[in-house]
Amino acid sequence: MNVCTVAGCLGQDPEVRRSQNGTVFASLSIATSSWVKGESITHWHRISVVGKAAEHCERFKKGMRVGVTGELQYRKWENKDGVAMTTAEIVTFGFVEWLCGDKPQSKEPLPATESKPWANEKSHAATPGIDDVPF
């Protein structure tokens, strides 16, 4: 099973964009911290949000605490100098949750988190949920 959950602070306002076919995408940068030998170390996580959940990311702002669950994916490409590059990102079709602090500004309420948020997305309909694990 490939499931990652990250909760932390947004490092910048989300970047929301639409594809030519109308699919909405949002890119988030979430900071988390850990302690190693008495020193705090900040880790940055790339998050890609796809579909309806991405539309709701517009209401989030830099510094807000959010949580996201998705699957870890790796992408490979060549940069402009022809050097092979690899990045890891968490991709979610579910909701990004506001955790605490300033409330997101919007006239609409935040959507409720679903127990299986990917169930409404055709491309992810076959992804098993925690209730589907046989042990």
C-alpha positions in Angstrom: 0.0 0.0 0.0 1.4 3.4 -0.9 -0.2 6.0 1.5 1.6 9.1 2.9 0.2 11.6 5.3 1.9 15.0 5.9 0.8 17.7 8.3 2.7 21.0 8.4 2.8 24.6 7.4 2.4 25.9 3.8 5.7 27.5 2.7 3.9 29.7 0.1 0.5 30.3 -1.3 -0.7 27.3 -3.4 -0.3 27.5 -7.1 -3.6 26.6 -8.7 -3.9 26.0 -12.5 -6.2 24.4 -15.1 -5.3 22.1 -17.9 -6.7 22.6 -21.4 -9.4 19.9 -20.7 -10.5 21.7 -17.5 -8.8 19.5 -14.9 -7.7 21.6 -11.9 -4.2 21.1 -10.4 -2.7 22.7 -7.3 1.0 22.6 -6.2 1.7 22.9 -2.5 4.9 23.1 -0.5 4.5 21.9 3.1 7.2 22.2 5.7 7.6 19.7 8.6 10.2 19.7 11.3 12.1 16.9 13.1 14.7 17.0 15.8 18.1 15.4 15.3 20.7 15.6 18.1 18.9 18.5 19.7 18.6 20.6 16.5 15.4 21.3 14.5 15.6 20.3 10.9 13.0 21.5 8.4 11.8 19.1 5.6 10.0 20.4 2.5 7.4 18.2 0.8 6.0 18.7 -2.7 2.3 18.1 -2.9 0.2 17.8 -6.1 -3.5 18.1 -5.7 -5.8 17.0 -8.5 -9.5 17.6 -9.3 -12.1 19.2 -7.1 -9.8 19.2 -4.1 -7.4 21.5 -6.0 -10.1 24.1 -6.4 -10.4 24.4 -2.7 -6.6 25.0 -2.3 -7.1 28.6 -3.5 -8.4 29.6 -0.1 -5.2 28.5 1.7 -2.4 30.9 2.3 1.3 30.8 3.2 1.8 29.8 6.9 -1.5 27.9 7.4 -1.3 24.5 8.9 -2.7 21.8 6.6 -2.8 18.1 6.4 -2.9 15.9 3.2 -3.0 12.2 2.5 -2.0 10.8 -0.9 0.4 8.5 -2.6 4.2 8.9 -3.0 5.2 9.2 -6.6 8.6 9.8 -8.3 9.1 11.7 -11.5 12.1 11.7 -13.7 13.0 14.3 -16.4 16.0 16.0 -18.0 16.8 19.6 -17.1 17.7 22.2 -19.7 21.4 21.1 -19.5 20.4 17.4 -20.3 21.1 16.3 -16.7 18.7 13.5 -15.4 16.6 14.8 -12.5 14.3 12.9 -10.1 11.8 14.3 -7.6 9.4 12.8 -5.1 6.0 14.2 -4.5 2.8 13.3 -2.7 -0.2 13.2 -5.1 -3.7 13.4 -3.7 -7.2 13.3 -5.3 -8.7 13.8 -1.8 -9.1 16.9 0.3 -6.4 19.1 1.8 -7.5 19.8 5.4 -7.1 23.0 7.3 -5.8 22.1 10.7 -5.6 25.2 12.9 -4.7 28.9 12.9 -6.3 31.5 10.7 -9.4 30.1 8.9 -9.2 30.1 5.1 -11.1 33.0 3.5 -14.1 31.9 1.4 -17.8 32.3 1.2 -18.2 28.6 0.9 -17.5 26.2 3.8 -14.6 23.8 3.5 -15.6 20.4 2.2 -15.9 17.6 4.8 -13.1 15.0 4.6 -14.4 11.7 3.2 -13.2 8.4 4.5 -12.4 7.4 0.9 -11.8 10.7 -0.9 -10.7 9.0 -4.1 -13.9 7.2 -4.6 -15.3 10.1 -6.6 -12.4 10.2 -9.0 -12.6 7.8 -11.9 -8.9 7.5 -12.4 -8.4 6.4 -8.8 -11.6 4.4 -8.2 -9.6 1.1 -7.9 -7.3 2.4 -5.1 -8.1 0.4 -2.0 -9.0 2.2 1.2 -8.0 1.2 4.7 -11.2 -0.7 5.1 -10.3 -2.8 2.1 -7.1 -4.2 3.5 -7.6 -7.9 4.1 -5.7 -8.1 7.4 
